[in-house]
Structure formats: C-alpha cells, structure tokens
C-alpha cells in the first residue's frame, strides 16, 4: 500500500466514525523519506479528517520518518515510542500532540 492509499484509508475510517477526534483541532505534518516519500499534511477539524500532499498550514506537530515506517505506524505495526528511541521517528513541535496522534491511530487500527 502506498502512503497516499494509507492516508486515504485512514481518513475514510475516521470520517465514517469520528469518535476519537470529536472536538479535536490540529494539523500534523509528515515529512517522509524513501521511494514513496514527500511532505503530507493531516488536518483534524472537529469531527472530520483530511490530508493533502504538501504542508501549507502551520502544524502543531511535525513527524519525520521513512515512508515504510509511516505505513507501519498507521497500520499499528510500529511502536511509536520504540521508533522514537531508536531514531526511526523524529518529532518536532508539541510532544503532547504526538501522543494524541498515537491515541487516534490506535482507535482506527483494524
């Protein structure tokens, strides 16, 4: 699965049942390296999630990792704390928002 397919599937899951993001507003940037890398923005706005390629809005939290590790993270196959400690994931900005993202991703993993 590609990064864009992963983001599309995640947004569809969240928007179909936004229980984990109700009332939450934040912008995240994902700076991904690798063959399917690039810069992506995910925006949580109340009860709706969107993503786009590029990073036009100011983010509360910026995560840098490889495209393969990003897909593993979203699918629940990468422990974010372990990835951070091993240098596979770099976090800039508000660390509290990175913890909230982990909670959101956990809520939508199948």
N, C-alpha and C positions, 0 to 999 in steps of 0.2 A: 504494500500500500504506500502511496506517495504522501508527502507532507500535506498537500492540498486535499487529497482524499481523506486523510486523517482528520484534518480541521473541519472539513465539510461534515463528516460523520459525527464529530463531537458537537458541532453547532446544531445539527439536526436533533441529536439526543437531548441536548439542553433545552432547545426551544419546544420540543414535544412535551417536556416535563420540567419546567424551570424551578422546581422546589429548592434546589441547592443554591440558586443565585437570586432568589426573591429579595428585592430591595438593595441588591449589591451593585455598585457602580465602580468600575475600574477598567483601565486599559493596560494590557500587557504587551510587551514586545518580545519576540523570539528571534534571536539572531542565530541562524543555523548555518553550520558549515557542512561540507560534503556535497555529493553529486546533486542532491535534491535540495540543497541549502538555499538560503536567501533570508530576507527580513520579512517577518509576518507580524501582524497586529491582531490581537483578540480583544474585543470590547464587550464587557458585560454591562448592560444597562437595564437595571431593574429586574426584568424577567425575560430578557432577550439577549442572545449572544450572536455576535457577528465576527467575521475575520476578513482580513484583506491582506494582499501582498503589499509590502511597504510598511513604513512606520510614520504616518503623517501626524498622529496625535501624540501628545506628551503621555508617557507611561508612568504608572505608579511603580512598576517592577519590570526589569529587563532580564531575560534569561538567555544565556549563551550556551549552546551545546550543539552536538552534531545532529544531522537530520535523522540518523538511525536511532540515536538516543532519545530524540524528541518523540518519535513514534513509539518507542518502548515506554516512555514516560506517560504518554496519553493512554496507552493500552494497559498500563498497570504492571508492566514487565521491567520497570526500572525504579528502584527505591531512590527518591529524590535526595534524601539525606546522605545516603551512601555515595550517590553520584557527586554530590557537592563536596563531600570529604575526599573523594578520590580525584577531584579536579575535572570530572567529566561534565560538570554543570557549574556555571558561574552565574551569580545573582548580583544584580546592581539595583539600587533603589531600596524600597521599603521591604524588609525581610518578612514583615507581617503579611504582606500581600502574597509572597511566595508560599507561605503556609496556607493561606486561604485558597490559593490555586490548587494546592495538593488536596485539600478537602473537596473542592469542586470536582477535580478529576476522579477522585475516589468514588464519588457519588454516581458517576456515569460510566464506570468501567463495567463491562459485561462479564 
